[in-house]
Amino acid sequence: MKTRSWLLWGTIVLLTVLPLCLISAPPGADLFGGSDDRAQQVIGTIAPHYKPWFAPVFEPASSEIASLLFALQAAIGAGVIGYWLGLSVARERARKSAHEGIPSEQDPRAD
């Protein structure tokens, strides 16, 4: 069983790392650019005299910082959703145990 487990983990690691090693970005490609940059380029070719309706409130110093801020925003959102989900599950368990008459772990009267 240990051999099968090691083979499974080795396969997972290989399937994760191998694509990262084999595929590289084409020369001159912006790794941190996104769909917004591509949309700007397409709009620039279709309508060269187009002027945006408004300017950004905050312009990051580089595309790496913009990518970092986007990832930070996603992490904070995931944290909030995870906290809410955990709180909801804990409330539901407490409600079920109170409904069944089972003292909960946090109930001081359980002693």
C-alpha positions in Angstrom: 0.0 0.0 0.0 2.9 2.4 0.7 4.3 1.9 -2.8 0.9 2.7 -4.3 0.6 5.8 -2.2 4.1 7.0 -3.1 3.3 6.4 -6.8 0.1 8.4 -6.5 1.9 11.4 -4.9 4.7 11.2 -7.4 2.2 11.3 -10.2 0.4 14.3 -8.7 3.7 16.2 -8.3 4.8 15.3 -11.8 1.5 16.4 -13.3 1.7 19.7 -11.4 5.4 20.5 -12.1 5.9 19.2 -15.6 3.6 21.6 -17.4 5.2 24.5 -15.6 8.7 23.4 -16.8 7.6 22.6 -20.4 5.5 25.6 -21.3 7.2 29.0 -21.4 5.8 32.4 -22.4 6.6 33.6 -25.9 9.4 36.2 -26.1 8.1 39.7 -25.4 4.9 38.5 -23.7 3.8 40.3 -20.6 3.2 37.6 -18.0 1.3 39.9 -15.6 -0.9 41.4 -18.3 -4.6 40.5 -18.4 -7.7 40.9 -20.4 -7.9 44.6 -19.7 -4.6 45.2 -21.5 -5.7 43.1 -24.4 -9.0 44.9 -24.6 -7.1 48.3 -24.6 -5.0 47.1 -27.5 -8.0 45.9 -29.6 -9.9 49.1 -28.9 -6.8 51.1 -29.9 -6.6 49.3 -33.3 -10.4 49.5 -34.0 -10.9 53.1 -32.8 -7.6 55.0 -32.5 -9.3 58.2 -31.4 -11.3 56.6 -28.5 -11.0 58.4 -25.2 -11.8 56.6 -21.9 -14.8 57.9 -19.9 -12.8 58.2 -16.7 -9.4 57.7 -15.3 -8.4 55.1 -12.6 -8.4 56.4 -9.0 -5.2 54.6 -8.2 -2.6 53.5 -10.7 -0.1 50.9 -9.4 3.6 51.5 -10.1 3.9 48.3 -12.2 1.9 45.4 -13.5 3.4 43.1 -10.8 2.1 45.3 -8.0 -1.3 45.4 -9.7 -1.2 41.6 -9.9 -0.3 41.4 -6.2 -3.1 43.7 -5.2 -5.6 41.6 -7.2 -4.3 38.4 -5.5 -4.6 40.2 -2.1 -8.1 41.2 -2.9 -9.0 37.6 -3.8 -7.4 36.3 -0.6 -9.3 38.7 1.6 -12.6 37.8 -0.2 -11.8 34.1 0.3 -11.1 34.7 4.0 -14.4 36.5 4.4 -16.4 33.8 2.7 -14.6 31.1 4.6 -15.2 32.9 7.9 -18.9 33.3 7.1 -19.2 29.7 6.0 -17.5 28.4 9.2 -19.7 30.7 11.4 -22.8 29.4 9.6 -21.9 25.8 10.1 -21.1 26.4 13.8 -24.4 28.2 14.3 -26.3 25.4 12.7 -24.5 22.7 14.8 -25.2 24.7 18.0 -28.9 25.2 17.0 -29.3 21.4 16.3 -27.6 20.4 19.6 -29.8 22.9 21.5 -32.9 21.6 19.7 -32.0 18.0 20.6 -31.2 18.9 24.2 -27.6 18.0 23.9 -25.3 20.5 25.7 -22.8 22.1 23.4 -19.1 22.3 24.0 -19.3 26.0 24.8 -22.2 25.7 27.2 -21.0 26.4 30.8 -23.9 24.4 32.2 -22.6 21.2 30.6 -20.3 20.5 33.5 
